[in-house]
Amino acid sequence: MPMTSDYAAQEPARTDVDALPGVTLVEFGAPWCGYCRAAQPLLATALGEYPTVRHLKIEDGSGRRLGRSFRVKLWPTLILLKDGQELARLVRPNALAELTEALALAD
């Protein structure tokens, strides 16, 4: 599955995210966030090594329930799920090794 390039303005329900089979990387952020933009090349490289990982890119902000249900405080926050269970959480990742180590947990 390719990396998602645009943030989804319409967030899915938490129950739908929890019900996703397999491995999913949920990215919370905003298109204007400098930290989020800086992380995109790292994400593209890491996800290129794990083509079967589903990538959900969710625009977060005030009043967004999905981000609050995952206790997101800073952007980007990346949450790696396998069959709805959290395996890893990265906040403002800035090294490729961080991402690949987290993705390797899903193998």
N, CA, C and O atoms as CSV, one atom per row, in Angstrom:
chain,resi,resn,atom,element,x,y,z
A,1,MET,N,N,0.844,-1.180,0.000
A,1,MET,CA,C,0.000,0.000,0.000
A,1,MET,C,C,0.890,1.245,0.000
A,1,MET,O,O,1.818,1.332,0.804
A,2,PRO,N,N,0.634,2.180,-0.859
A,2,PRO,CA,C,1.492,3.364,-0.912
A,2,PRO,C,C,1.237,4.310,0.260
A,2,PRO,O,O,0.202,4.256,0.924
A,3,MET,N,N,2.215,5.171,0.482
A,3,MET,CA,C,2.074,6.199,1.509
A,3,MET,C,C,0.986,7.170,1.086
A,3,MET,O,O,0.897,7.543,-0.083
A,4,THR,N,N,0.169,7.573,2.030
A,4,THR,CA,C,-0.867,8.566,1.778
A,4,THR,C,C,-0.223,9.943,1.844
A,4,THR,O,O,0.477,10.259,2.807
A,5,SER,N,N,-0.456,10.761,0.825
A,5,SER,CA,C,0.221,12.055,0.793
A,5,SER,C,C,-0.601,13.189,1.397
A,5,SER,O,O,-0.030,14.165,1.883
A,6,ASP,N,N,-1.927,13.082,1.377
A,6,ASP,CA,C,-2.775,14.158,1.893
A,6,ASP,C,C,-3.443,13.743,3.201
A,6,ASP,O,O,-3.790,12.579,3.404
A,7,TYR,N,N,-3.609,14.719,4.072
A,7,TYR,CA,C,-4.328,14.465,5.320
A,7,TYR,C,C,-5.817,14.314,5.035
A,7,TYR,O,O,-6.391,15.077,4.258
A,8,ALA,N,N,-6.428,13.333,5.663
A,8,ALA,CA,C,-7.872,13.144,5.541
A,8,ALA,C,C,-8.556,14.145,6.459
A,8,ALA,O,O,-8.346,14.133,7.672
A,9,ALA,N,N,-9.368,15.002,5.879
A,9,ALA,CA,C,-10.100,15.976,6.683
A,9,ALA,C,C,-11.229,15.300,7.455
A,9,ALA,O,O,-11.581,15.732,8.553
A,10,GLN,N,N,-11.791,14.249,6.885
A,10,GLN,CA,C,-12.874,13.496,7.525
A,10,GLN,C,C,-12.243,12.310,8.247
A,10,GLN,O,O,-11.756,11.378,7.608
A,11,GLU,N,N,-12.252,12.343,9.561
A,11,GLU,CA,C,-11.624,11.267,10.317
A,11,GLU,C,C,-12.545,10.064,10.427
A,11,GLU,O,O,-13.762,10.220,10.533
A,12,PRO,N,N,-11.968,8.850,10.401
A,12,PRO,CA,C,-12.789,7.660,10.618
A,12,PRO,C,C,-13.162,7.543,12.097
A,12,PRO,O,O,-12.568,8.205,12.948
A,13,ALA,N,N,-14.123,6.719,12.387
A,13,ALA,CA,C,-14.502,6.449,13.777
A,13,ALA,C,C,-13.436,5.574,14.424
A,13,ALA,O,O,-12.800,4.762,13.751
A,14,ARG,N,N,-13.245,5.734,15.699
A,14,ARG,CA,C,-12.249,4.926,16.424
A,14,ARG,C,C,-12.559,3.445,16.287
A,14,ARG,O,O,-11.639,2.639,16.148
A,15,THR,N,N,-13.823,3.069,16.321
A,15,THR,CA,C,-14.179,1.654,16.193
A,15,THR,C,C,-13.763,1.103,14.834
A,15,THR,O,O,-13.369,-0.058,14.727
A,16,ASP,N,N,-13.851,1.942,13.785
A,16,ASP,CA,C,-13.423,1.507,12.455
A,16,ASP,C,C,-11.909,1.312,12.404
A,16,ASP,O,O,-11.432,0.354,11.797
A,17,VAL,N,N,-11.155,2.204,13.029
A,17,VAL,CA,C,-9.697,2.077,13.064
A,17,VAL,C,C,-9.306,0.836,13.862
A,17,VAL,O,O,-8.435,0.077,13.439
A,18,ASP,N,N,-9.938,0.628,15.003
A,18,ASP,CA,C,-9.630,-0.537,15.834
A,18,ASP,C,C,-9.958,-1.855,15.140
A,18,ASP,O,O,-9.363,-2.886,15.454
A,19,ALA,N,N,-10.894,-1.828,14.203
A,19,ALA,CA,C,-11.323,-3.047,13.516
A,19,ALA,C,C,-10.492,-3.364,12.273
A,19,ALA,O,O,-10.705,-4.401,11.644
A,20,LEU,N,N,-9.549,-2.490,11.905
A,20,LEU,CA,C,-8.742,-2.734,10.707
A,20,LEU,C,C,-7.852,-3.954,10.896
A,20,LEU,O,O,-7.120,-4.041,11.883
A,21,PRO,N,N,-7.908,-4.889,9.965
A,21,PRO,CA,C,-7.036,-6.064,10.071
A,21,PRO,C,C,-5.623,-5.735,9.617
A,21,PRO,O,O,-5.413,-4.834,8.805
A,22,GLY,N,N,-4.672,-6.464,10.141
A,22,GLY,CA,C,-3.292,-6.288,9.728
A,22,GLY,C,C,-2.633,-5.092,10.382
A,22,GLY,O,O,-3.034,-4.645,11.456
A,23,VAL,N,N,-1.606,-4.581,9.706
A,23,VAL,CA,C,-0.778,-3.510,10.257
A,23,VAL,C,C,-1.180,-2.166,9.658
A,23,VAL,O,O,-1.313,-2.022,8.443
A,24,THR,N,N,-1.369,-1.189,10.538
A,24,THR,CA,C,-1.765,0.153,10.130
A,24,THR,C,C,-0.899,1.165,10.864
A,24,THR,O,O,-0.695,1.062,12.073
A,25,LEU,N,N,-0.392,2.143,10.122
A,25,LEU,CA,C,0.309,3.268,10.719
A,25,LEU,C,C,-0.625,4.473,10.630
A,25,LEU,O,O,-0.949,4.941,9.539
A,26,VAL,N,N,-1.050,4.966,11.788
A,26,VAL,CA,C,-1.934,6.123,11.833
A,26,VAL,C,C,-1.073,7.345,12.135
A,26,VAL,O,O,-0.383,7.405,13.153
A,27,GLU,N,N,-1.129,8.307,11.235
A,27,GLU,CA,C,-0.347,9.537,11.382
A,27,GLU,C,C,-1.306,10.683,11.687
A,27,GLU,O,O,-2.226,10.952,10.915
A,28,PHE,N,N,-1.088,11.350,12.805
A,28,PHE,CA,C,-1.871,12.525,13.171
A,28,PHE,C,C,-1.016,13.763,12.980
A,28,PHE,O,O,0.135,13.799,13.416
A,29,GLY,N,N,-1.569,14.776,12.331
A,29,GLY,CA,C,-0.836,16.010,12.112
A,29,GLY,C,C,-1.701,17.032,11.405
A,29,GLY,O,O,-2.929,16.949,11.426
A,30,ALA,N,N,-1.050,17.992,10.783
A,30,ALA,CA,C,-1.749,19.042,10.039
A,30,ALA,C,C,-0.869,19.463,8.866
A,30,ALA,O,O,0.356,19.443,8.975
A,31,PRO,N,N,-1.482,19.843,7.745
A,31,PRO,CA,C,-0.690,20.179,6.565
A,31,PRO,C,C,0.202,21.403,6.747
A,31,PRO,O,O,1.193,21.540,6.030
A,32,TRP,N,N,-0.110,22.279,7.664
A,32,TRP,CA,C,0.682,23.489,7.891
A,32,TRP,C,C,1.764,23.299,8.961
A,32,TRP,O,O,2.558,24.211,9.195
A,33,CYS,N,N,1.810,22.149,9.604
A,33,CYS,CA,C,2.747,21.870,10.693
A,33,CYS,C,C,4.154,21.607,10.142
A,33,CYS,O,O,4.350,20.694,9.340
A,34,GLY,N,N,5.118,22.405,10.572
A,34,GLY,CA,C,6.492,22.240,10.122
A,34,GLY,C,C,7.098,20.904,10.508
A,34,GLY,O,O,7.826,20.306,9.716
A,35,TYR,N,N,6.812,20.424,11.711
A,35,TYR,CA,C,7.319,19.120,12.149
A,35,TYR,C,C,6.747,18.001,11.274
A,35,TYR,O,O,7.439,17.041,10.933
A,36,CYS,N,N,5.467,18.151,10.920
A,36,CYS,CA,C,4.805,17.146,10.079
A,36,CYS,C,C,5.424,17.119,8.686
A,36,CYS,O,O,5.688,16.050,8.136
A,37,ARG,N,N,5.650,18.292,8.125
A,37,ARG,CA,C,6.256,18.374,6.788
A,37,ARG,C,C,7.671,17.805,6.805
A,37,ARG,O,O,8.075,17.114,5.870
A,38,ALA,N,N,8.419,18.092,7.857
A,38,ALA,CA,C,9.794,17.594,7.954
A,38,ALA,C,C,9.846,16.072,8.046
A,38,ALA,O,O,10.819,15.462,7.602
A,39,ALA,N,N,8.826,15.460,8.611
A,39,ALA,CA,C,8.805,14.001,8.785
A,39,ALA,C,C,8.412,13.256,7.509
A,39,ALA,O,O,8.618,12.045,7.431
A,40,GLN,N,N,7.860,13.932,6.521
A,40,GLN,CA,C,7.334,13.241,5.343
A,40,GLN,C,C,8.385,12.454,4.558
A,40,GLN,O,O,8.100,11.320,4.171
A,41,PRO,N,N,9.581,12.988,4.302
A,41,PRO,CA,C,10.574,12.165,3.585
A,41,PRO,C,C,10.973,10.906,4.360
A,41,PRO,O,O,11.187,9.850,3.765
A,42,LEU,N,N,11.071,11.022,5.680
A,42,LEU,CA,C,11.394,9.854,6.505
A,42,LEU,C,C,10.287,8.806,6.401
A,42,LEU,O,O,10.555,7.613,6.256
A,43,LEU,N,N,9.054,9.268,6.478
A,43,LEU,CA,C,7.911,8.358,6.376
A,43,LEU,C,C,7.882,7.667,5.018
A,43,LEU,O,O,7.655,6.460,4.935
A,44,ALA,N,N,8.113,8.431,3.960
A,44,ALA,CA,C,8.094,7.853,2.613
A,44,ALA,C,C,9.147,6.764,2.478
A,44,ALA,O,O,8.879,5.709,1.902
A,45,THR,N,N,10.328,7.007,2.997
A,45,THR,CA,C,11.403,6.015,2.924
A,45,THR,C,C,11.061,4.785,3.753
A,45,THR,O,O,11.189,3.658,3.274
A,46,ALA,N,N,10.626,4.994,4.992
A,46,ALA,CA,C,10.313,3.871,5.883
A,46,ALA,C,C,9.155,3.039,5.339
A,46,ALA,O,O,9.219,1.809,5.335
A,47,LEU,N,N,8.102,3.704,4.884
A,47,LEU,CA,C,6.949,2.965,4.369
A,47,LEU,C,C,7.274,2.280,3.049
A,47,LEU,O,O,6.646,1.282,2.697
A,48,GLY,N,N,8.243,2.803,2.324
A,48,GLY,CA,C,8.686,2.135,1.103
A,48,GLY,C,C,9.289,0.772,1.378
A,48,GLY,O,O,9.238,-0.121,0.532
A,49,GLU,N,N,9.859,0.613,2.560
A,49,GLU,CA,C,10.444,-0.674,2.963
A,49,GLU,C,C,9.390,-1.644,3.499
A,49,GLU,O,O,9.654,-2.837,3.643
A,50,TYR,N,N,8.209,-1.133,3.790
A,50,TYR,CA,C,7.115,-1.951,4.340
A,50,TYR,C,C,5.848,-1.698,3.521
A,50,TYR,O,O,4.916,-1.059,4.008
A,51,PRO,N,N,5.806,-2.195,2.279
A,51,PRO,CA,C,4.697,-1.870,1.377
A,51,PRO,C,C,3.335,-2.435,1.801
A,51,PRO,O,O,2.306,-1.998,1.284
A,52,THR,N,N,3.311,-3.381,2.718
A,52,THR,CA,C,2.023,-3.947,3.131
A,52,THR,C,C,1.384,-3.185,4.292
A,52,THR,O,O,0.261,-3.493,4.690
A,53,VAL,N,N,2.088,-2.197,4.835
A,53,VAL,CA,C,1.555,-1.427,5.959
A,53,VAL,C,C,0.559,-0.385,5.426
A,53,VAL,O,O,0.886,0.410,4.544
A,54,ARG,N,N,-0.635,-0.406,5.967
A,54,ARG,CA,C,-1.669,0.583,5.638
A,54,ARG,C,C,-1.290,1.895,6.316
A,54,ARG,O,O,-0.885,1.894,7.478
A,55,HIS,N,N,-1.416,3.011,5.606
A,55,HIS,CA,C,-1.071,4.322,6.155
A,55,HIS,C,C,-2.308,5.202,6.173
A,55,HIS,O,O,-2.869,5.517,5.124
A,56,LEU,N,N,-2.735,5.599,7.366
A,56,LEU,CA,C,-3.838,6.546,7.523
A,56,LEU,C,C,-3.252,7.873,7.974
A,56,LEU,O,O,-2.592,7.942,9.011
A,57,LYS,N,N,-3.484,8.908,7.214
A,57,LYS,CA,C,-2.952,10.228,7.516
A,57,LYS,C,C,-4.134,11.107,7.883
A,57,LYS,O,O,-4.910,11.512,7.017
A,58,ILE,N,N,-4.268,11.399,9.167
A,58,ILE,CA,C,-5.448,12.062,9.699
A,58,ILE,C,C,-5.117,13.481,10.147
A,58,ILE,O,O,-4.211,13.688,10.954
A,59,GLU,N,N,-5.851,14.450,9.624
A,59,GLU,CA,C,-5.687,15.833,10.082
A,59,GLU,C,C,-6.262,15.940,11.484
A,59,GLU,O,O,-7.412,15.575,11.730
A,60,ASP,N,N,-5.455,16.441,12.388
A,60,ASP,CA,C,-5.848,16.529,13.788
A,60,ASP,C,C,-6.000,17.992,14.176
A,60,ASP,O,O,-5.503,18.883,13.488
A,61,GLY,N,N,-6.674,18.223,15.256
A,61,GLY,CA,C,-6.843,19.577,15.757
A,61,GLY,C,C,-7.923,19.625,16.817
A,61,GLY,O,O,-8.457,18.596,17.232
A,62,SER,N,N,-8.232,20.816,17.241
A,62,SER,CA,C,-9.242,21.026,18.273
A,62,SER,C,C,-10.575,20.428,17.835
A,62,SER,O,O,-11.030,20.640,16.711
A,63,GLY,N,N,-11.177,19.689,18.729
A,63,GLY,CA,C,-12.483,19.093,18.462
A,63,GLY,C,C,-12.450,17.812,17.653
A,63,GLY,O,O,-13.502,17.266,17.319
A,64,ARG,N,N,-11.267,17.327,17.334
A,64,ARG,CA,C,-11.154,16.076,16.571
A,64,ARG,C,C,-11.127,14.910,17.553
A,64,ARG,O,O,-10.218,14.793,18.375
A,65,ARG,N,N,-12.116,14.071,17.456
A,65,ARG,CA,C,-12.282,12.992,18.434
A,65,ARG,C,C,-11.259,11.873,18.314
A,65,ARG,O,O,-10.810,11.329,19.323
A,66,LEU,N,N,-10.889,11.528,17.087
A,66,LEU,CA,C,-9.990,10.389,16.921
A,66,LEU,C,C,-8.645,10.662,17.589
A,66,LEU,O,O,-8.127,9.813,18.314
A,67,GLY,N,N,-8.084,11.830,17.349
A,67,GLY,CA,C,-6.817,12.183,17.989
A,67,GLY,C,C,-6.913,12.190,19.501
A,67,GLY,O,O,-5.992,11.750,20.189
A,68,ARG,N,N,-8.021,12.685,20.020
A,68,ARG,CA,C,-8.192,12.704,21.481
A,68,ARG,C,C,-8.317,11.285,22.016
A,68,ARG,O,O,-7.818,10.992,23.102
A,69,SER,N,N,-8.978,10.395,21.269
A,69,SER,CA,C,-9.142,9.018,21.752
A,69,SER,C,C,-7.796,8.298,21.840
A,69,SER,O,O,-7.643,7.356,22.618
A,70,PHE,N,N,-6.812,8.747,21.032
A,70,PHE,CA,C,-5.466,8.193,21.085
A,70,PHE,C,C,-4.534,9.035,21.958
A,70,PHE,O,O,-3.336,8.759,22.014
A,71,ARG,N,N,-5.062,10.055,22.640
A,71,ARG,CA,C,-4.299,10.933,23.534
A,71,ARG,C,C,-3.153,11.652,22.808
A,71,ARG,O,O,-2.053,11.786,23.345
A,72,VAL,N,N,-3.426,12.106,21.591
A,72,VAL,CA,C,-2.429,12.840,20.811
A,72,VAL,C,C,-2.291,14.242,21.373
A,72,VAL,O,O,-3.284,14.941,21.577
A,73,LYS,N,N,-1.050,14.651,21.622
A,73,LYS,CA,C,-0.767,15.983,22.167
A,73,LYS,C,C,0.108,16.806,21.226
A,73,LYS,O,O,-0.068,18.021,21.129
A,74,LEU,N,N,1.049,16.162,20.532
A,74,LEU,CA,C,1.972,16.851,19.633
A,74,LEU,C,C,1.897,16.213,18.250
A,74,LEU,O,O,1.505,15.055,18.105
A,75,TRP,N,N,2.279,16.989,17.241
A,75,TRP,CA,C,2.268,16.486,15.866
A,75,TRP,C,C,3.678,16.442,15.315
A,75,TRP,O,O,4.513,17.243,15.734
A,76,PRO,N,N,3.968,15.572,14.424
A,76,PRO,CA,C,3.130,14.421,14.126
A,76,PRO,C,C,3.257,13.358,15.210
A,76,PRO,O,O,4.316,13.185,15.813
A,77,THR,N,N,2.179,12.665,15.438
A,77,THR,CA,C,2.192,11.478,16.278
A,77,THR,C,C,1.848,10.312,15.376
A,77,THR,O,O,0.842,10.334,14.667
A,78,LEU,N,N,2.692,9.295,15.407
A,78,LEU,CA,C,2.497,8.095,14.598
A,78,LEU,C,C,2.191,6.936,15.534
A,78,LEU,O,O,2.919,6.684,16.493
A,79,ILE,N,N,1.114,6.244,15.242
A,79,ILE,CA,C,0.717,5.106,16.068
A,79,ILE,C,C,0.654,3.878,15.177
A,79,ILE,O,O,-0.101,3.839,14.206
A,80,LEU,N,N,1.455,2.877,15.517
A,80,LEU,CA,C,1.484,1.636,14.767
A,80,LEU,C,C,0.544,0.643,15.436
A,80,LEU,O,O,0.687,0.324,16.616
A,81,LEU,N,N,-0.413,0.165,14.664
A,81,LEU,CA,C,-1.405,-0.785,15.156
A,81,LEU,C,C,-1.296,-2.096,14.400
A,81,LEU,O,O,-0.987,-2.116,13.208
A,82,LYS,N,N,-1.549,-3.170,15.088
A,82,LYS,CA,C,-1.690,-4.475,14.438
A,82,LYS,C,C,-2.979,-5.088,14.935
A,82,LYS,O,O,-3.132,-5.374,16.123
A,83,ASP,N,N,-3.903,-5.287,14.016
A,83,ASP,CA,C,-5.237,-5.806,14.345
A,83,ASP,C,C,-5.877,-4.992,15.468
A,83,ASP,O,O,-6.510,-5.542,16.369
A,84,GLY,N,N,-5.698,-3.666,15.397
A,84,GLY,CA,C,-6.331,-2.762,16.351
A,84,GLY,C,C,-5.585,-2.560,17.655
A,84,GLY,O,O,-6.023,-1.767,18.489
A,85,GLN,N,N,-4.476,-3.250,17.859
A,85,GLN,CA,C,-3.707,-3.134,19.092
A,85,GLN,C,C,-2.465,-2.267,18.846
A,85,GLN,O,O,-1.753,-2.461,17.860
A,86,GLU,N,N,-2.213,-1.321,19.741
A,86,GLU,CA,C,-1.064,-0.442,19.587
A,86,GLU,C,C,0.233,-1.195,19.870
A,86,GLU,O,O,0.404,-1.812,20.922
A,87,LEU,N,N,1.149,-1.123,18.886
A,87,LEU,CA,C,2.469,-1.736,19.031
A,87,LEU,C,C,3.538,-0.701,19.353
A,87,LEU,O,O,4.472,-0.982,20.105
A,88,ALA,N,N,3.404,0.488,18.789
A,88,ALA,CA,C,4.419,1.525,18.974
A,88,ALA,C,C,3.789,2.892,18.759
A,88,ALA,O,O,2.765,3.035,18.093
A,89,ARG,N,N,4.440,3.893,19.349
A,89,ARG,CA,C,4.010,5.288,19.218
A,89,ARG,C,C,5.263,6.145,19.081
A,89,ARG,O,O,6.189,6.050,19.886
A,90,LEU,N,N,5.274,6.968,18.067
A,90,LEU,CA,C,6.385,7.887,17.845
A,90,LEU,C,C,5.836,9.307,17.793
A,90,LEU,O,O,4.871,9.588,17.083
A,91,VAL,N,N,6.458,10.186,18.548
A,91,VAL,CA,C,6.052,11.583,18.569
A,91,VAL,C,C,7.201,12.407,17.999
A,91,VAL,O,O,8.326,12.358,18.497
A,92,ARG,N,N,6.903,13.155,16.959
A,92,ARG,CA,C,7.892,13.987,16.259
A,92,ARG,C,C,9.150,13.205,15.900
A,92,ARG,O,O,10.253,13.578,16.301
A,93,PRO,N,N,8.985,12.119,15.144
A,93,PRO,CA,C,10.166,11.342,14.765
A,93,PRO,C,C,11.078,12.174,13.871
A,93,PRO,O,O,10.611,12.934,13.023
A,94,ASN,N,N,12.386,12.021,14.073
A,94,ASN,CA,C,13.324,12.784,13.252
A,94,ASN,C,C,14.480,11.927,12.742
A,94,ASN,O,O,15.479,12.452,12.250
A,95,ALA,N,N,14.341,10.613,12.862
A,95,ALA,CA,C,15.372,9.707,12.358
A,95,ALA,C,C,14.717,8.488,11.712
A,95,ALA,O,O,13.755,7.928,12.238
A,96,LEU,N,N,15.253,8.097,10.572
A,96,LEU,CA,C,14.719,6.949,9.861
A,96,LEU,C,C,14.772,5.692,10.716
A,96,LEU,O,O,13.868,4.859,10.653
A,97,ALA,N,N,15.820,5.550,11.512
A,97,ALA,CA,C,15.963,4.362,12.362
A,97,ALA,C,C,14.789,4.203,13.316
A,97,ALA,O,O,14.340,3.083,13.562
A,98,GLU,N,N,14.285,5.314,13.859
A,98,GLU,CA,C,13.121,5.251,14.754
A,98,GLU,C,C,11.931,4.605,14.056
A,98,GLU,O,O,11.263,3.732,14.610
A,99,LEU,N,N,11.683,5.049,12.839
A,99,LEU,CA,C,10.529,4.553,12.092
A,99,LEU,C,C,10.691,3.094,11.697
A,99,LEU,O,O,9.760,2.302,11.845
A,100,THR,N,N,11.866,2.732,11.197
A,100,THR,CA,C,12.050,1.354,10.762
A,100,THR,C,C,12.051,0.381,11.943
A,100,THR,O,O,11.576,-0.747,11.813
A,101,GLU,N,N,12.581,0.808,13.094
A,101,GLU,CA,C,12.522,-0.045,14.288
A,101,GLU,C,C,11.080,-0.296,14.712
A,101,GLU,O,O,10.710,-1.417,15.063
A,102,ALA,N,N,10.268,0.762,14.676
A,102,ALA,CA,C,8.860,0.615,15.044
A,102,ALA,C,C,8.139,-0.281,14.043
A,102,ALA,O,O,7.395,-1.175,14.447
A,103,LEU,N,N,8.345,-0.060,12.752
A,103,LEU,CA,C,7.675,-0.873,11.733
A,103,LEU,C,C,8.108,-2.333,11.801
A,103,LEU,O,O,7.326,-3.230,11.485
A,104,ALA,N,N,9.338,-2.572,12.207
A,104,ALA,CA,C,9.833,-3.954,12.320
A,104,ALA,C,C,9.094,-4.728,13.411
A,104,ALA,O,O,9.070,-5.958,13.379
A,105,LEU,N,N,8.500,-4.037,14.364
A,105,LEU,CA,C,7.730,-4.710,15.429
A,105,LEU,C,C,6.521,-5.443,14.870
A,105,LEU,O,O,6.030,-6.395,15.477
A,106,ALA,N,N,6.049,-5.004,13.724
A,106,ALA,CA,C,4.845,-5.605,13.146
A,106,ALA,C,C,5.132,-6.880,12.373
A,106,ALA,O,O,4.202,-7.602,12.013
A,107,ASP,N,N,6.402,-7.173,12.109
A,107,ASP,CA,C,6.756,-8.391,11.359
A,107,ASP,C,C,6.431,-9.638,12.113
A,107,ASP,O,O,6.669,-10.739,11.616
